[in-house]
Amino acid sequence: MDESRYLHLADDALKKLESMLEDVDADDVDVERAGDVITLTFRDGKKCVVNTQRPTRQLWLAANARAWHFGYDEASGRWLDDKGQGVELFERVAAIVKEHAGIDVTSR
Protein backbone atom coordinates (compact mmCIF):
# COMPACT_ATOMS: atom_id res chain seq x y z
CA MET A 1 0.00 0.00 0.00
CA ASP A 2 1.38 3.42 -0.87
CA GLU A 3 1.83 6.08 1.78
CA SER A 4 -1.03 8.26 0.55
CA ARG A 5 -3.55 5.42 0.86
CA TYR A 6 -2.16 4.42 4.26
CA LEU A 7 -2.42 7.99 5.58
CA HIS A 8 -6.02 8.24 4.36
CA LEU A 9 -7.01 4.90 5.96
CA ALA A 10 -5.15 5.69 9.18
CA ASP A 11 -6.80 9.10 9.49
CA ASP A 12 -10.21 7.52 8.89
CA ALA A 13 -9.47 4.99 11.64
CA LEU A 14 -8.45 7.69 14.12
CA LYS A 15 -11.60 9.67 13.29
CA LYS A 16 -13.67 6.52 13.83
CA LEU A 17 -12.08 6.05 17.26
CA GLU A 18 -12.92 9.64 18.15
CA SER A 19 -16.49 9.09 16.96
CA MET A 20 -16.81 5.93 19.07
CA LEU A 21 -15.95 7.94 22.16
CA GLU A 22 -17.59 11.30 21.46
CA ASP A 23 -20.58 10.67 23.75
CA VAL A 24 -18.51 9.34 26.66
CA ASP A 25 -18.25 11.65 29.67
CA ALA A 26 -14.77 13.20 29.76
CA ASP A 27 -14.60 12.45 33.49
CA ASP A 28 -14.73 8.74 32.62
CA VAL A 29 -12.54 8.80 29.52
CA ASP A 30 -10.60 11.87 28.41
CA VAL A 31 -9.93 11.64 24.67
CA GLU A 32 -7.12 13.73 23.25
CA ARG A 33 -5.89 13.73 19.68
CA ALA A 34 -2.58 15.31 18.82
CA GLY A 35 -1.74 14.77 15.17
CA ASP A 36 -1.53 11.05 14.51
CA VAL A 37 -1.86 10.04 18.17
CA ILE A 38 -5.00 9.46 20.24
CA THR A 39 -4.59 9.18 24.00
CA LEU A 40 -7.39 7.92 26.22
CA THR A 41 -6.98 8.69 29.92
CA PHE A 42 -9.32 6.83 32.23
CA ARG A 43 -10.65 7.87 35.62
CA ASP A 44 -8.35 5.25 37.21
CA GLY A 45 -5.33 7.03 35.69
CA LYS A 46 -4.59 4.30 33.17
CA LYS A 47 -3.93 5.27 29.57
CA CYS A 48 -4.53 3.81 26.15
CA VAL A 49 -2.60 5.19 23.17
CA VAL A 50 -3.26 4.61 19.47
CA ASN A 51 -0.79 6.01 16.97
CA THR A 52 0.26 5.68 13.37
CA GLN A 53 3.47 3.96 12.34
CA ARG A 54 4.21 5.18 8.83
CA PRO A 55 7.29 3.02 8.13
CA THR A 56 5.33 -0.19 8.76
CA ARG A 57 1.94 1.11 7.50
CA GLN A 58 0.38 0.08 10.81
CA LEU A 59 -1.59 1.48 13.73
CA TRP A 60 -0.14 0.68 17.14
CA LEU A 61 -2.12 0.38 20.34
CA ALA A 62 -0.60 0.41 23.82
CA ALA A 63 -2.56 -0.26 27.02
CA ASN A 64 -2.31 -2.37 30.15
CA ALA A 65 1.46 -2.82 29.71
CA ARG A 66 0.81 -4.50 26.33
CA ALA A 67 1.11 -3.47 22.72
CA TRP A 68 -0.69 -4.51 19.57
CA HIS A 69 0.23 -3.76 15.96
CA PHE A 70 -2.59 -3.57 13.42
CA GLY A 71 -2.30 -3.67 9.66
CA TYR A 72 -5.08 -2.85 7.25
CA ASP A 73 -6.57 -5.97 5.68
CA GLU A 74 -7.79 -5.05 2.19
CA ALA A 75 -9.96 -8.17 1.89
CA SER A 76 -12.02 -7.46 5.00
CA GLY A 77 -11.57 -3.69 5.20
CA ARG A 78 -10.49 -4.02 8.85
CA TRP A 79 -7.44 -3.19 10.94
CA LEU A 80 -6.24 -6.60 12.17
CA ASP A 81 -3.39 -7.55 14.52
CA ASP A 82 -0.16 -8.62 12.89
CA LYS A 83 0.02 -11.80 14.99
CA GLY A 84 -2.81 -13.39 13.01
CA GLN A 85 -4.99 -13.84 16.09
CA GLY A 86 -7.99 -12.08 14.55
CA VAL A 87 -7.86 -9.18 17.00
CA GLU A 88 -9.50 -6.11 15.43
CA LEU A 89 -8.47 -2.58 16.42
CA PHE A 90 -11.88 -1.11 17.27
CA GLU A 91 -13.00 -4.22 19.17
CA ARG A 92 -9.77 -4.16 21.22
CA VAL A 93 -10.18 -0.47 22.08
CA ALA A 94 -13.84 -1.07 23.03
CA ALA A 95 -12.75 -3.89 25.36
CA ILE A 96 -10.14 -1.65 27.00
CA VAL A 97 -12.71 1.13 27.52
CA LYS A 98 -15.13 -1.41 29.02
CA GLU A 99 -12.40 -2.70 31.36
CA HIS A 100 -11.30 0.71 32.66
CA ALA A 101 -14.48 2.81 32.45
CA GLY A 102 -17.25 0.21 32.54
CA ILE A 103 -18.73 1.76 29.40
CA ASP A 104 -19.84 -0.07 26.27
CA VAL A 105 -18.73 1.67 23.10
CA THR A 106 -19.10 0.33 19.61
CA SER A 107 -17.68 1.35 16.29
CA ARG A 108 -20.09 3.24 14.08
TORPA-4810 file (N, C-alpha, C, O; in nm, 3 decimals):
<nodes>
NODE_1_0.086_-0.117_0.000_0.000_0.000_0.000_0.091_0.124_0.000_0.190_0.129_0.073_M
NODE_2_0.055_0.221_-0.083_0.138_0.342_-0.087_0.107_0.431_0.034_0.005_0.414_0.101_D
NODE_3_0.196_0.526_0.058_0.183_0.608_0.178_0.056_0.693_0.178_-0.006_0.711_0.283_E
NODE_4_0.018_0.743_0.063_-0.103_0.826_0.055_-0.227_0.747_0.098_-0.309_0.797_0.175_S
NODE_5_-0.240_0.625_0.048_-0.355_0.542_0.086_-0.349_0.509_0.235_-0.450_0.517_0.305_R
NODE_6_-0.231_0.472_0.283_-0.216_0.442_0.426_-0.258_0.562_0.511_-0.334_0.545_0.607_Y
NODE_7_-0.210_0.680_0.478_-0.242_0.799_0.558_-0.392_0.826_0.558_-0.448_0.865_0.660_L
NODE_8_-0.457_0.806_0.445_-0.602_0.824_0.436_-0.674_0.723_0.526_-0.762_0.760_0.604_H
NODE_9_-0.637_0.595_0.515_-0.701_0.490_0.596_-0.674_0.510_0.745_-0.762_0.492_0.828_L
NODE_10_-0.551_0.548_0.778_-0.515_0.569_0.918_-0.593_0.687_0.977_-0.642_0.680_1.089_A
NODE_11_-0.604_0.795_0.901_-0.680_0.910_0.949_-0.827_0.874_0.968_-0.889_0.914_1.067_D
NODE_12_-0.882_0.798_0.874_-1.021_0.752_0.889_-1.038_0.669_1.016_-1.138_0.683_1.086_D
NODE_13_-0.940_0.583_1.044_-0.947_0.499_1.164_-0.942_0.583_1.291_-1.018_0.559_1.385_A
NODE_14_-0.854_0.682_1.294_-0.845_0.769_1.412_-0.974_0.849_1.430_-1.020_0.868_1.543_L
NODE_15_-1.032_0.896_1.321_-1.160_0.967_1.329_-1.270_0.875_1.380_-1.357_0.917_1.457_K
NODE_16_-1.267_0.749_1.337_-1.367_0.652_1.383_-1.353_0.629_1.533_-1.453_0.619_1.604_K
NODE_17_-1.230_0.620_1.582_-1.208_0.605_1.726_-1.264_0.725_1.802_-1.330_0.709_1.904_L
NODE_18_-1.238_0.844_1.751_-1.292_0.964_1.815_-1.444_0.961_1.817_-1.507_0.996_1.916_E
NODE_19_-1.503_0.917_1.707_-1.649_0.909_1.696_-1.706_0.808_1.796_-1.810_0.832_1.857_S
NODE_20_-1.637_0.695_1.812_-1.681_0.593_1.907_-1.693_0.649_2.048_-1.777_0.607_2.127_M
NODE_21_-1.608_0.745_2.078_-1.595_0.794_2.216_-1.653_0.933_2.237_-1.642_0.988_2.347_L
NODE_22_-1.714_0.991_2.135_-1.759_1.130_2.146_-1.868_1.152_2.250_-1.879_1.261_2.305_E
NODE_23_-1.949_1.051_2.278_-2.058_1.067_2.375_-2.021_1.022_2.516_-2.104_1.027_2.606_D
NODE_24_-1.897_0.980_2.535_-1.851_0.934_2.666_-1.813_1.055_2.751_-1.747_1.147_2.703_V
NODE_25_-1.856_1.056_2.875_-1.825_1.165_2.967_-1.673_1.177_2.983_-1.605_1.078_3.011_D
NODE_26_-1.621_1.297_2.966_-1.477_1.320_2.976_-1.422_1.288_3.114_-1.301_1.266_3.128_A
NODE_27_-1.507_1.285_3.216_-1.460_1.245_3.349_-1.431_1.095_3.355_-1.350_1.050_3.436_D
NODE_28_-1.497_1.018_3.268_-1.473_0.874_3.262_-1.359_0.839_3.168_-1.273_0.758_3.200_D
NODE_29_-1.359_0.903_3.051_-1.254_0.880_2.952_-1.223_1.013_2.885_-1.306_1.068_2.813_V
NODE_30_-1.103_1.064_2.908_-1.060_1.187_2.841_-0.994_1.146_2.710_-0.898_1.069_2.710_D
NODE_31_-1.044_1.197_2.600_-0.993_1.164_2.467_-0.918_1.285_2.413_-0.974_1.394_2.401_V
NODE_32_-0.793_1.264_2.379_-0.712_1.373_2.325_-0.643_1.326_2.198_-0.576_1.223_2.197_E
NODE_33_-0.660_1.403_2.092_-0.589_1.373_1.968_-0.488_1.482_1.943_-0.519_1.601_1.945_R
NODE_34_-0.366_1.440_1.918_-0.258_1.531_1.882_-0.192_1.474_1.757_-0.110_1.382_1.765_A
NODE_35_-0.228_1.527_1.642_-0.174_1.477_1.517_-0.219_1.335_1.491_-0.339_1.308_1.479_G
NODE_36_-0.125_1.245_1.481_-0.153_1.105_1.451_-0.155_1.017_1.575_-0.132_0.896_1.567_D
NODE_37_-0.183_1.078_1.690_-0.186_1.004_1.817_-0.316_1.035_1.891_-0.353_1.151_1.907_V
NODE_38_-0.384_0.930_1.937_-0.500_0.946_2.024_-0.464_0.886_2.159_-0.419_0.771_2.167_I
NODE_39_-0.484_0.965_2.264_-0.459_0.918_2.400_-0.590_0.918_2.477_-0.659_1.020_2.484_T
NODE_40_-0.623_0.804_2.534_-0.739_0.792_2.622_-0.685_0.786_2.765_-0.598_0.704_2.795_L
NODE_41_-0.736_0.871_2.851_-0.698_0.869_2.992_-0.823_0.838_3.072_-0.922_0.910_3.065_T
NODE_42_-0.816_0.730_3.147_-0.932_0.683_3.223_-0.932_0.740_3.364_-0.830_0.787_3.414_F
NODE_43_-1.048_0.736_3.425_-1.065_0.787_3.562_-0.963_0.723_3.657_-0.917_0.788_3.751_R
NODE_44_-0.930_0.595_3.633_-0.835_0.525_3.721_-0.689_0.563_3.694_-0.598_0.508_3.755_D
NODE_45_-0.668_0.657_3.600_-0.533_0.703_3.569_-0.463_0.624_3.461_-0.358_0.666_3.411_G
NODE_46_-0.518_0.512_3.423_-0.459_0.430_3.317_-0.476_0.501_3.183_-0.566_0.583_3.165_K
NODE_47_-0.388_0.466_3.090_-0.393_0.527_2.957_-0.397_0.421_2.849_-0.354_0.307_2.868_K
NODE_48_-0.450_0.462_2.736_-0.453_0.381_2.615_-0.410_0.475_2.503_-0.465_0.583_2.488_C
NODE_49_-0.312_0.433_2.424_-0.260_0.519_2.317_-0.268_0.445_2.184_-0.226_0.329_2.173_V
NODE_50_-0.322_0.513_2.084_-0.326_0.461_1.947_-0.250_0.561_1.861_-0.277_0.681_1.865_V
NODE_51_-0.155_0.511_1.783_-0.079_0.601_1.697_-0.043_0.534_1.565_-0.041_0.411_1.552_N
NODE_52_-0.014_0.619_1.468_0.026_0.568_1.337_0.174_0.531_1.340_0.253_0.587_1.416_T
NODE_53_0.208_0.436_1.256_0.347_0.396_1.234_0.369_0.392_1.083_0.352_0.288_1.019_Q
NODE_54_0.408_0.506_1.028_0.421_0.518_0.883_0.518_0.417_0.820_0.485_0.359_0.717_R
NODE_55_0.635_0.394_0.879_0.729_0.302_0.813_0.672_0.162_0.792_0.704_0.095_0.694_P
NODE_56_0.588_0.116_0.885_0.533_-0.019_0.876_0.391_-0.021_0.822_0.333_-0.128_0.802_T
NODE_57_0.333_0.098_0.799_0.194_0.111_0.750_0.097_0.044_0.848_0.005_-0.027_0.808_R
NODE_58_0.120_0.068_0.977_0.038_0.008_1.081_-0.018_0.114_1.175_0.025_0.230_1.174_Q
NODE_59_-0.114_0.072_1.257_-0.159_0.148_1.373_-0.117_0.068_1.495_-0.138_-0.053_1.500_L
NODE_60_-0.058_0.135_1.592_-0.014_0.068_1.714_-0.101_0.111_1.829_-0.141_0.227_1.840_W
NODE_61_-0.130_0.016_1.916_-0.212_0.038_2.034_-0.132_-0.007_2.156_-0.076_-0.117_2.157_L
NODE_62_-0.127_0.077_2.257_-0.060_0.041_2.382_-0.157_0.066_2.498_-0.216_0.173_2.509_A
NODE_63_-0.171_-0.036_2.582_-0.256_-0.026_2.702_-0.227_-0.145_2.791_-0.188_-0.252_2.743_A
NODE_64_-0.245_-0.127_2.920_-0.231_-0.237_3.015_-0.095_-0.307_3.004_-0.087_-0.429_3.015_N
NODE_65_0.010_-0.229_2.983_0.146_-0.282_2.971_0.159_-0.382_2.856_0.243_-0.473_2.861_A
NODE_66_0.076_-0.365_2.753_0.081_-0.450_2.633_0.079_-0.361_2.511_0.046_-0.242_2.518_R
NODE_67_0.115_-0.420_2.399_0.111_-0.347_2.272_0.058_-0.439_2.163_0.084_-0.559_2.162_A
NODE_68_-0.016_-0.380_2.073_-0.069_-0.451_1.957_-0.033_-0.370_1.833_-0.030_-0.247_1.836_W
NODE_69_-0.006_-0.440_1.724_0.023_-0.376_1.596_-0.084_-0.422_1.498_-0.107_-0.542_1.482_H
NODE_70_-0.149_-0.326_1.433_-0.259_-0.357_1.342_-0.225_-0.310_1.201_-0.183_-0.197_1.180_F
NODE_71_-0.246_-0.401_1.107_-0.230_-0.367_0.966_-0.366_-0.369_0.899_-0.456_-0.441_0.942_G
NODE_72_-0.380_-0.291_0.795_-0.508_-0.285_0.725_-0.521_-0.406_0.634_-0.435_-0.431_0.550_Y
NODE_73_-0.629_-0.480_0.651_-0.657_-0.597_0.568_-0.751_-0.554_0.456_-0.869_-0.527_0.480_D
NODE_74_-0.700_-0.550_0.334_-0.779_-0.505_0.219_-0.901_-0.594_0.196_-1.008_-0.544_0.160_E
NODE_75_-0.886_-0.723_0.217_-0.996_-0.817_0.189_-1.116_-0.792_0.278_-1.231_-0.797_0.233_A
NODE_76_-1.091_-0.765_0.406_-1.202_-0.746_0.500_-1.232_-0.599_0.528_-1.338_-0.566_0.582_S
NODE_77_-1.139_-0.510_0.491_-1.157_-0.369_0.520_-1.144_-0.337_0.668_-1.204_-0.242_0.718_G
NODE_78_-1.063_-0.419_0.740_-1.049_-0.402_0.885_-0.902_-0.390_0.922_-0.813_-0.436_0.850_R
NODE_79_-0.878_-0.327_1.037_-0.744_-0.319_1.094_-0.727_-0.440_1.186_-0.788_-0.447_1.292_W
NODE_80_-0.642_-0.535_1.144_-0.624_-0.660_1.217_-0.482_-0.670_1.273_-0.387_-0.617_1.216_L
NODE_81_-0.470_-0.740_1.388_-0.339_-0.755_1.452_-0.244_-0.831_1.361_-0.285_-0.915_1.282_D
NODE_82_-0.116_-0.799_1.375_-0.016_-0.862_1.289_0.029_-0.999_1.340_0.119_-1.060_1.281_D
NODE_83_-0.031_-1.047_1.447_0.002_-1.180_1.499_-0.091_-1.286_1.442_-0.074_-1.405_1.469_K
NODE_84_-0.189_-1.243_1.362_-0.281_-1.339_1.301_-0.381_-1.399_1.397_-0.434_-1.508_1.372_G
NODE_85_-0.407_-1.331_1.508_-0.499_-1.384_1.609_-0.642_-1.336_1.587_-0.732_-1.372_1.664_Q
NODE_86_-0.665_-1.256_1.484_-0.799_-1.208_1.455_-0.845_-1.093_1.542_-0.963_-1.058_1.542_G
NODE_87_-0.752_-1.032_1.616_-0.786_-0.918_1.700_-0.805_-0.796_1.609_-0.719_-0.766_1.526_V
NODE_88_-0.918_-0.727_1.625_-0.950_-0.611_1.543_-0.935_-0.485_1.627_-0.974_-0.483_1.744_E
NODE_89_-0.880_-0.381_1.569_-0.847_-0.258_1.642_-0.964_-0.202_1.722_-0.950_-0.180_1.842_L
NODE_90_-1.077_-0.178_1.658_-1.188_-0.111_1.727_-1.248_-0.199_1.837_-1.291_-0.148_1.940_F
NODE_91_-1.250_-0.330_1.814_-1.300_-0.422_1.917_-1.206_-0.422_2.038_-1.252_-0.427_2.152_E
NODE_92_-1.075_-0.416_2.012_-0.977_-0.416_2.122_-0.988_-0.288_2.204_-0.985_-0.292_2.327_R
NODE_93_-1.002_-0.174_2.136_-1.018_-0.047_2.208_-1.147_-0.049_2.289_-1.147_-0.006_2.404_V
NODE_94_-1.256_-0.099_2.231_-1.384_-0.107_2.303_-1.370_-0.192_2.428_-1.426_-0.158_2.533_A
NODE_95_-1.295_-0.302_2.420_-1.275_-0.389_2.536_-1.194_-0.318_2.645_-1.221_-0.334_2.764_A
NODE_96_-1.096_-0.239_2.604_-1.014_-0.165_2.700_-1.098_-0.058_2.769_-1.087_-0.038_2.890_I
NODE_97_-1.182_0.011_2.693_-1.271_0.113_2.752_-1.367_0.047_2.850_-1.391_0.100_2.959_V
NODE_98_-1.421_-0.068_2.813_-1.513_-0.141_2.902_-1.441_-0.180_3.032_-1.496_-0.166_3.141_K
NODE_99_-1.318_-0.227_3.019_-1.240_-0.270_3.136_-1.212_-0.154_3.232_-1.226_-0.171_3.353_E
NODE_100_-1.174_-0.040_3.180_-1.130_0.071_3.266_-1.241_0.169_3.303_-1.233_0.233_3.408_H
NODE_101_-1.343_0.181_3.218_-1.448_0.281_3.245_-1.585_0.218_3.266_-1.679_0.286_3.307_A
NODE_102_-1.596_0.087_3.238_-1.725_0.021_3.254_-1.829_0.067_3.154_-1.949_0.056_3.178_G
NODE_103_-1.783_0.119_3.041_-1.873_0.176_2.940_-1.863_0.094_2.812_-1.754_0.060_2.766_I
NODE_104_-1.980_0.061_2.756_-1.984_-0.007_2.627_-1.978_0.096_2.515_-2.064_0.185_2.507_D
NODE_105_-1.880_0.085_2.430_-1.873_0.167_2.310_-1.862_0.073_2.191_-1.803_-0.034_2.201_V
NODE_106_-1.918_0.113_2.082_-1.910_0.033_1.961_-1.865_0.121_1.847_-1.883_0.242_1.849_T
NODE_107_-1.806_0.058_1.747_-1.768_0.135_1.629_-1.893_0.165_1.549_-1.986_0.085_1.543_S
NODE_108_-1.893_0.281_1.487_-2.009_0.324_1.408_-1.975_0.325_1.262_-2.059_0.359_1.179_R
</nodes>
